[in-house]
Amino acid sequence: MKASVNHLFHKYLLNGCSDEEIKLLLEHFKTEDEAAGLKALIVAELKQQEMPVNATDIDRRLERIYQKVNVHIRNENQVVKLQNNRNLSYIAIAASVVMVLSVGLYFYKGSAKQEQPQLVMNNDIAPGKKSATLTLANGKQIVLSAQSKGQLANEAGVSISKTAEGELLYKVTANDPVKPGQMNILSTGRGETYTVSLPDGSKVWLNAASSIRFPASFAALKHRTVMLAGEAYFEIAKDKLHPFVVQTDRQKTEVLGTHFNINSYKEETVTKTTLLEGSLRVTSLAAGNADEKILKPGEASILTQARGIKVGPADTRETMAWKNGFFRFTAQPIDKVMQQISRWYDIEVSYAGEMPEEQFSGAIARNKNISEVLGMLSYARAVKFKVEGRRVTVMK
């Protein structure tokens, strides 16, 4: 059994386990007598990564990682509640465990040998924060991070308030019809993220440098239509009589009730839609290309100008990482990695010399200073960084 567990654990860190293998692995570590075994596996992985740390560092890092992993394994119900989906219990725990492991030990580049970080820091940069700007139908702008909890406004029979958890809440107080053009806009800047509960009970998480435009009320509207720029994760309240529509500058997404993520940044060459639950109809809005596809749970669509819409299996862990507070990369080139980092830390990225060709995989929490994120990346000897103010220079 020991050889099997070792193999599964290493496979698990490489994102190669099936749901059944994850379940077996986590069940194995739920017993007290296997605590030493879990620690031994973590030490083995630390040594395999050949991180340049002394014995004291390894002991300290080991204990920190083990305690985090142990908490996640033994608090399954709490993790599942946060994920709000009991059918994903083992997957939810698995994602949490691999992520806390990632922070302490796991960021690799292909199969290359790791070495001392190559990072020049003239200053550090703090991570992004929970903030956004709400623009009301009358043009009034409200910076939400500067507001205390409580009611902010009342429009079209809808009360708009900020909750104690720092989320924006729309609540219907009367069935007043919405006036044409009476729209609200919630927008996040670079280094910001925010969550809003819409008038119909649907919930939207906005990533950095994104915006969503929606009616102050959906009352008397045939379709619940919102406009998205950037990236957002949606959990849509079911209403068969009033389909929910998300429109970007490139595509239209129609849904009755479902959970999905759309990435449609202007600087990206593709629009990616990932479905976790329910069903979606994705339609291209490109001139002369009326492509349309139906997505099933676990699928993702990629829309490009040249190829239309292509559908394939989704990497839901990578897609959902930002919403769950992590960066996660799977075989990504450095420019794609830095795109995400630049939005979250509100930095300008430049490249000196040739662009590194290596691909990067791994995960790290988004609540870390940029020094920790770049430090993990620089363990891969193919890349170096220099931080000056809010400019980060990437070098081969």
RAZI-V718809 format. One record per backbone hydrogen bond with DSSP energy under -1.0 kcal/mol. NH is the residue of the N-H (numbers start at 1). CO is the residue of the C=O. If there is no record, write none. Layout:
nh->NH co->CO
nh->NH co->CO
//
This chain:
nh->5 co->1
nh->6 co->2
nh->7 co->3
nh->8 co->4
nh->9 co->5
nh->10 co->6
nh->11 co->7
nh->12 co->8
nh->13 co->9
nh->14 co->10
nh->15 co->12
nh->16 co->11
nh->22 co->18
nh->23 co->19
nh->24 co->20
nh->25 co->21
nh->26 co->22
nh->27 co->23
nh->28 co->24
nh->29 co->25
nh->30 co->27
nh->34 co->31
nh->35 co->32
nh->38 co->34
nh->39 co->35
nh->40 co->36
nh->41 co->37
nh->42 co->38
nh->43 co->39
nh->44 co->40
nh->45 co->41
nh->46 co->42
nh->47 co->43
nh->48 co->44
nh->49 co->45
nh->51 co->46
nh->53 co->51
nh->58 co->54
nh->59 co->55
nh->60 co->56
nh->61 co->57
nh->62 co->58
nh->63 co->59
nh->64 co->60
nh->65 co->61
nh->66 co->62
nh->67 co->63
nh->68 co->64
nh->69 co->65
nh->70 co->66
nh->71 co->67
nh->72 co->68
nh->73 co->69
nh->74 co->70
nh->79 co->75
nh->80 co->76
nh->81 co->77
nh->82 co->78
nh->83 co->79
nh->84 co->80
nh->85 co->80
nh->88 co->85
nh->89 co->86
nh->92 co->88
nh->93 co->89
nh->94 co->90
nh->95 co->91
nh->96 co->92
nh->97 co->93
nh->98 co->94
nh->99 co->95
nh->100 co->96
nh->101 co->97
nh->102 co->98
nh->103 co->99
nh->104 co->100
nh->105 co->101
nh->108 co->361
nh->112 co->109
nh->115 co->379
nh->120 co->385
nh->122 co->387
nh->129 co->191
nh->131 co->129
nh->131 co->193
nh->133 co->187
nh->134 co->142
nh->135 co->185
nh->136 co->140
nh->139 co->136
nh->142 co->134
nh->144 co->132
nh->146 co->143
nh->147 co->144
nh->150 co->162
nh->152 co->160
nh->153 co->160
nh->155 co->158
nh->158 co->155
nh->159 co->171
nh->160 co->153
nh->161 co->169
nh->162 co->150
nh->163 co->167
nh->166 co->163
nh->168 co->195
nh->169 co->161
nh->170 co->197
nh->171 co->159
nh->173 co->157
nh->174 co->157
nh->178 co->219
nh->182 co->179
nh->183 co->181
nh->184 co->214
nh->185 co->135
nh->186 co->212
nh->187 co->133
nh->188 co->210
nh->191 co->343
nh->192 co->189
nh->193 co->129
nh->194 co->206
nh->196 co->204
nh->197 co->168
nh->198 co->202
nh->201 co->198
nh->203 co->235
nh->204 co->196
nh->205 co->233
nh->206 co->194
nh->207 co->231
nh->209 co->189
nh->211 co->229
nh->212 co->186
nh->213 co->227
nh->214 co->184
nh->216 co->182
nh->221 co->218
nh->224 co->243
nh->225 co->223
nh->226 co->245
nh->227 co->213
nh->228 co->247
nh->229 co->211
nh->230 co->264
nh->232 co->262
nh->233 co->205
nh->234 co->260
nh->235 co->203
nh->236 co->258
nh->239 co->256
nh->242 co->239
nh->244 co->255
nh->245 co->224
nh->246 co->253
nh->247 co->226
nh->248 co->251
nh->252 co->283
nh->253 co->246
nh->254 co->281
nh->255 co->244
nh->259 co->277
nh->260 co->234
nh->261 co->274
nh->262 co->232
nh->263 co->272
nh->264 co->230
nh->268 co->265
nh->271 co->303
nh->272 co->263
nh->273 co->301
nh->274 co->261
nh->275 co->299
nh->276 co->259
nh->277 co->259
nh->280 co->295
nh->281 co->254
nh->282 co->293
nh->283 co->252
nh->284 co->291
nh->285 co->250
nh->289 co->286
nh->291 co->289
nh->293 co->282
nh->295 co->280
nh->298 co->275
nh->299 co->296
nh->300 co->312
nh->301 co->273
nh->302 co->310
nh->303 co->271
nh->304 co->308
nh->308 co->304
nh->310 co->302
nh->312 co->300
nh->314 co->298
nh->316 co->314
nh->319 co->315
nh->320 co->316
nh->324 co->320
nh->325 co->322
nh->326 co->321
nh->327 co->364
nh->329 co->362
nh->332 co->360
nh->337 co->333
nh->338 co->334
nh->339 co->335
nh->340 co->336
nh->341 co->337
nh->342 co->338
nh->343 co->339
nh->344 co->340
nh->345 co->341
nh->347 co->342
nh->348 co->390
nh->350 co->392
nh->352 co->394
nh->360 co->332
nh->361 co->108
nh->362 co->329
nh->364 co->327
nh->366 co->325
nh->370 co->125
nh->372 co->369
nh->373 co->369
nh->374 co->370
nh->375 co->371
nh->376 co->372
nh->377 co->373
nh->378 co->374
nh->379 co->376
nh->380 co->377
nh->383 co->380
nh->384 co->395
nh->385 co->118
nh->386 co->393
nh->387 co->120
nh->388 co->391
nh->391 co->388
nh->392 co->348
nh->393 co->386
nh->394 co->350
nh->395 co->384
//
